[in-house]
Amino acid sequence: MNRAQDPQFEVDRIGSAVRECLDGATTQLPSRITERLYLARLNALAARKPALLPIADRVLSPQLAFNQAGNRSDASSNWNRLSWMAPFIVLALGLLAIAEWQQDARINDIAAVDIALLSDDVPPDAYMDSGFLAFLKLSSIAKQELEALPADKADAAVDPS
């Protein structure tokens, strides 16, 4: 985008033209009006709110922050910077601890599955057979149903005679 198409350039150009017109017109005004305009400008500047610095700028530039708060040593400025960054450091360490804990839990889960597979009487290839998985699912459902029945009905359901 060139300067002629830039909207900010157009605004600046129009503002400069208006300023030149106003500056040229002020030379033709009576002195009492120019004095009143000058006093109004001073009042407006006095009533203007001071520009606030963002917190990060005040913390990271100790000359600005400590000149306003009084004279302080460089050691206290280092402590102030550290106290500002401490929550971020604690957050990073907490995230690292959570990631480590989750990785340990994942490793323990995988180890439990490996132990179950290696210590079981059924060979691991049987778990890849969909019919065997259906058999395991049905046997676990049947076991739960038998546990839910009263003892005398459960014995009758198991005993075919």
Residue, then its C-alpha position, 0 to 999 in steps of 0.5 A: m500500500n502506498r502513502a496515497q492510499d494509506p488512511q492514516f496518511e490522509v488523516d495526517r495530511i488533512g490535520s496538517a492543512v487544518r492546522e496551517c489554516l488555523d495558525g494563519a487565522t490566529t494572527q488576524l484575531p484580536s489580542r484579548i481572544t488570543e489570551r483567552l484561547y491561551l488560558a483555555r489551552l493551559n486549563a485543558l493541559a492542567a486538567r488532562k489526566p497523566a499518562l499511566l504506564p503499564i505495570a510491566d513497564r514500571v516493573l521492568s524499568p526500575q528508574l521510572a518505578f523507583n524515582q516515583a516511589g522514592n530512593r531504593s537500592d538495586a537489591s530491592s528492585n531485583w526483589n520486586r522484579l522477582s516477586w512480579m515474575a514468581p507466579f509465572i515461575v510457579l505456574a511453569l513448575g506446576l505444569l512440569a510437575i503435572a506432566e511428569w505425574q501424568q507420564d508416570a501414571r501412563i507408564n504404570d497403567i501400561a505396566a499393569v496391562d503388561i503384567a496382566l497379559l504376561s501372568d494370564d493363562v490365556p495367550p496374548d493372541a487370544y485377545m486379538d480374536s473378536g470372538f474371544l473378546a465377545f466371550l469375555k464380555l458375555s461371561s463378565i455380564a453373566k457373572q454380574e447377573l449371577e451375583a445379583l441373584p439370590a444364593d438359592k436361585a444362583d445355585a439352580a442357574v449354575d447346576p443343570s440337574 
